[in-house]
Amino acid sequence: MHVCNLQKLKKVWNTNPHGILSFQNLHFVKAGQCPSLKSLFPASVALGLPQLQELILNDCGVEEIVAEEERLGEAPKFVFPKTSSFTLWNLPKLKSFYPGRHTSEWPVLKKVDVFCCNEVPVFDLEQDQLGIQIQQPLFSIEKVIPNLEELYLNVKDAVKVCQGQFSADLFHKVKVLALQCFDGASAKFPSGILNRFQNMEKLVVTRGYLKELFPCQLVDEEEHTLARIRYLELSHLPNLKDLRVDQLLQNLETLEVSLCDSLINLAPSASSFGNLTALHVRYCKALKYLVTSSTARSLVQLSVMSIKECKMVTEIVASNGDEAGNEIIFRKLQSLKLDCLDSLTSFCSVNFTFRFPCLTEVIVTNCQKMKTFSLGISSTPRLQKVWLSEKKDKGDWKGDLNITIQQLHI
């Protein structure tokens, strides 16, 4: 079921006093851009969703996900035996899952993604001075967290969770952690939070005003956690100026960076990313180059590189004092994509020798100032496909990339 862009919709279902409504086979529910919607389900419907696998609710005026029905009595129990993914985004009026006292069970819930739902606690942590729960949360933490594999939270909620008195292995299944909304000019990455997620493989940091990614001083356990991370995604961080992550993220395989407006380059000149296989950079308007030549030499495992909509980038690889003519080998790079780079003049403006023994695909679109690939010699023995300015070559093309666009006749 998909409900979207219905400006005046207040209810998806009418209340059903006779219990006629039944949705035993409903697998997927998504509702979005419905500002007048007050609730998603009547309680009688929510009590009978045995096949529901995924729930997505975004940009709505919802105050409660399940509407109260008097005939149900006190403290109904909602059971979702097959729901594995639960996403709530931009619900500023949401105050509860269900307005009255209730219990809920989510035995196979793997993913919780809650963003900008500030009026409701995600987990059961809000108590008054006497230790009495102030507001019933969306979930009971000790029933839900042990099964979770993906957890997306505002950083304030995540800090509360990690400060709670829970067993050390509560988060042992969490492999994907996303921290969102680092508000305020003095925003910092919360120290100690990484200790709770020792089996994490993917870290997402997004939306806020961080100037540096991790604290300058980390305890050993935090460094060990970072060393396990394979995937790092950074986005919507306009004040972030320097990543400085290569020594901490020793086993990083995928790096995605987008909408980091203060970032001038990805890493200091001496950085090394020996295990990186995929690099994607988008919408970083201050970025001038991607990596230095010394960092480029460390990318021995890189197989995919894509850069898009970085309007200040003039070259992909910049020299850090190396002598012209030195060799740089991208041993495993198979795909190179350059799109909408208004200032790009070449892959490298220094006379290096580039070797791409595995490169099979080059896509260059909307890079109007790029007239040559590189000033030096470039070897691409396996190159099979070249796209330039939204046009595809008419047949297989192999050879040296040190050739002007006009000469390709594409």
N, C-alpha and C positions, 0 to 999 in steps of 0.2 A: 504494500500500500504506500503510495507516494502522494502527499498533500503539500502543495507549494504555491506561493504567491496568491493567496486568497485573502484579500485585505479585510473583509468583513466577517470571515468565518469565526464563530465563537465556540462551536462544538463540532467534533467529527461525528459523534453519535449522540442521539437523544438518550435520555435515561430510559431504562427498560424494566418497568416494575413486574412484568410477567415472565422475565427470564427467557424471552424468545431468542434474543440475539446470541449467536454463537459463532466464534471465530477459531475453531479448533485447528484449522490448517494455516493460519496466518503465520508467515515466516519472517517478514520484513516490514518495518514501519519507518517512514521518514516524513517529517513535517518541517517546513521551513518558510520564512517570510510570511507569517500569518500573525500580524500584530494584535488582532482582536481575539485570538484563540486563548481561552482561559484554562482549559484542561485538555488532555489528549484522550484519555479513556474514562468512561464511567466505571465505577468499581466493579459492577457486575461483569463487564467485558474483561477487565484486567485480571479477574479471578479465573478466567478460562482461556489462557493463551499458552497451551502446552507446547506448541511448536515454534513460538517466537524465538528467532535467532539473533536479530539485530534491531536495535532501536536508535534512531538518529533524530534529534530535535534541535533546531537552530533558528535564531532570529525570530522568536515568537514572543507574545505577551503572556505566555503560560505562567500561572501562579501555582499550579499543582499538576503533576503528571496524571494522577488518578483522582477523579472527583469523588467526593464523599456521597454515600447513599445511606440514609437513616435506617433502612430496613436491614442492613447488614449487621447491625449491632456493634458492639465495641471490639476494638482491636482485631480487625480482619487480618488474615494471613495470606499474603500474595506470594505465589510460588512460580518461578520462571525456570523450568527444568532444563531448557535448551538455549537460553539467551547467553550468548558468548561475547557480545559487543554492545556497549552502552555509551552513547555520545550525546552530550548536552553542550551547546555553544550559544553564547550571547542570549541568555534568558534572564534579563535584569529583574524581572518580577517574580521569578520562581522562589517560593518559600518552603516547599515541601514536596516529597514524593506523593504523599497522601496527607490531607489536613488533620486527620485524627490519629489517635494511637493505633499502631499497626506493627506487624512484623513482615519481613520479606526474605525470601531465600533465592539465591542465585548460584546454584551448585557448580555450574560450568562457566561462569563469567571469567573471560580471559582479558578483556580490554575495558577500561574505564577512561573516558576522555571528557573532562569537565572544564569548561573555559568560560569566564565571565558570567558566572552564576553566583554572585557575591552575597545574596540574601539567604542562602541555604548552606549549612555545613555538609561537606561531602561524606565525612565519617563522624563517628560518635565521639567528639572531643569537646563539645561546648558544654561546660558545667558552671553553675554559680558557686559562691563561696562555701556553700554547704555540700558541694559535690553532687548536686542534683542537676540532671541534664536539662539545659535551657531549651533546646530545640531538637526535635527528632531529626536525625540526619538522613541523607539519601541511603546510606548503607551502614551496616554494622561492620566495623573494620575487621574484627577477628573472624568473621564468617566469610568475608569477601576477599580480603587481601591474600590469604594463603594460596588461592588458586590463580591470582592475576599474573599475566605475562606481560601486559602493556598497561602502563599507568601514566596518564596525562593530567597534570594538576597545576593550578596556580602555585607559584613558589611559596606563598604564605600557607596554603593548605598543606603543601608537602612538608614544610618545616614543622607544622603542628603534629603531623603524623609521625615524623621522625623523633620528635621530642616526647612522644607518648611512652608510657611504660608497657612496652610490648616485648615479646620474646625476640631474641636476636635473629632468629631465622624466619621471621614473619614474612619477609620480602624475598625469600629464597628463589621463587619462581619468576620474579620480575626480570625480564630481559630487555624491555624497552621502557625507558624513563624519559618523560618530557616535562620540563619545567618552564612555566609560562608566566608572563607579567612581572618583570623585574622593575617595579615602579619607583620613581623618584630619582633625582640626580645623583644620589649617593648609593645607588643600587649595587649590591655585591652578590656574588655567588655564595650561597649559604654554606659555611664551613661545617663539616661533620655529616652532611646529608648523604655523601657518597658511601659512608660506612654501612648504611642500611641496605645497599643494593650491590652486594658482592658478586652476583652472577649477571649483572647488567652487560649487554652486548651493544646496545644502541642508546645513545644519549642525544636528546633534542633540547636545545636551549633557544627560546624564542620570545619575542615581544617584550621589550624593555630597554633600559638604559645602562646596561653593563658597559664598563670601559675596558675591563679585562675579564677573561673567561673564568679562570680559576684563581683561588687565593694564592698569594706568593708562597705561603708555607702550608704544606700538606703533611698530614701524618702518614705513616707507612701504609696503613690500611687503605687510605684514600688513593695513594699512588698505585697500590696493587689493584684496586678497583678500576682505575683509569687504564691501567695496562691491559685489562681484559676487553676494553671497548673496541669493537670492530667498525662501528658506524657512528659518525658525528654529523649532526645537522644543526646549523646555525641560521636563524632567520629573524628579520625584523628587529635588528639590534643596531640602531642608528649611531650609537656612541662607541661601538667596539672598534678599536684602532689596531689591535695586534692580537693574533691568535696565540702564539708562543705555546704550541701544544705538542710539538714533535717529540720532545723528550718524555712527556707524560703519557702520550698515547702511542706507545711503542708498536702496537699491533694494529693500528688503524688501517682499515681496508677501503672505506668509503668516506669521503668528505664532501658535504653539500653546504654551500654558503650562499645566502641570498638576502638582499635588502639590508646589507650592512654598509651604511652610507659613508662611514668614516674610515673604512678599511682601505689602505693604500696598496698593501701587498699582503699575500697570504701568510708569510712567515719571514723571520729574519734570514739574512743571506746564508747563514751556516746551517739552516734547518735541514733535516733529513727525514724522508718519508719512505723508508725502504719496503714497507708492506702495502702501500696504497695501491689499490687496483682501479678505483673510480674517483674522478674529481669533477665536480659540477659547481660552477659559479654563475650566479645570475643577479642582475639588478644591483650591482655594487657601484654606485656612480662615482666614487672617488678613486677606485682602483686604477692604477697606472700600468702595472704589469702583474703577471701571475706569479712567477717564481724567478729566482736568480739562477744563473747557470750552474752554480754548485748544488743548489737544491734539485735542479732538473736532472743532474747526474745521479741523484739518489733514487729517482723514480723508476727503479728497475722492474717493478711489478705492475706499473700502471698500464691498463688496457683500454680505458675510456676516458677521454677528456672533452668537456664541453664548457664553453663560455658564452654567455648570452646577455645582451642589454647592459653592458658595462661601457658607458659612453666615453670614459677617459682613457681606456686601455690603448696604449700605443704599440705594445709588443707583448707577446706571451712570455718569452724568456728574455730576461735582461742580464747583462754582464755584471758581475761583481768584481771586476778587475782582471778576469781571465784574459790571456792573450788570444787575439784573433787567430783562427785556424785550428784551435783546440777542438777535440771531438766530443760530441754529446750523443749518447745512444739511448733511445727509448726502446728498450729491448722487446717489450711486450705490447706496446701501444697498437691497437687495432682500429680505433675509431677516433677521429678528431673533428669536432663540430665548433664552428665559430659563427655567431649569429648576432647581427645588430650591434656591431662594435664600430661606432662612428669614427673613432680616432685611430683605429688600427692601421698601421702601415705595413707591418710584416710580422711573421712569427718571431723573428729575432733580427735586430738591426745591426748585430755584430757578425763579423765574418767567421762564424763557427761552422764546422762540418757536422751536419745532423744525419744520423742514421736511424731509419725506422724499418727494421727487418720484418716486422709483422703487420705494418699498416696496410689496411685494405680499403678504408673509406675515409675520404676527406669531404666535409661539407662546409662551404663558406658562403654565407648569404648575408646580404645587406651590410657589407663591409666595403664601403665605396672608396676608401682611401688606400686599400690594400692592393698594391700593384705587383709585388713580388712576394714569394713565400719567405725567402731568406736571402741574405747577401752572400752566404757561403754555399758550399756544396751540400746537397741533400740527396740521400739515397733511400728509395722506396721500392724495393724489388717486387713486392707483392701488391702494390696499389692497383685496385680494380675499378674503383668508382670515385669520380670527382663531381661534386655539385658546386656550381658557382652562380651566385646572383639568381637563385631560384631556377636555374636551368641545369638539366642533366646532360652529361656527355652522351653522345650517340653510340658509343661502344666502349669496350674496355680500354682503359688508358693506364699505361705504366711508364715509369721513368722518373726523371729528376723533377722535383717540385720547384727548382730554381728557374722559373719561367713566368713570364708576364701573363696576366689574364687574357690580354688581347691575343697572345700567341696560341691560346688553347682553342680558339674558334668554337666556343661552346655557346 
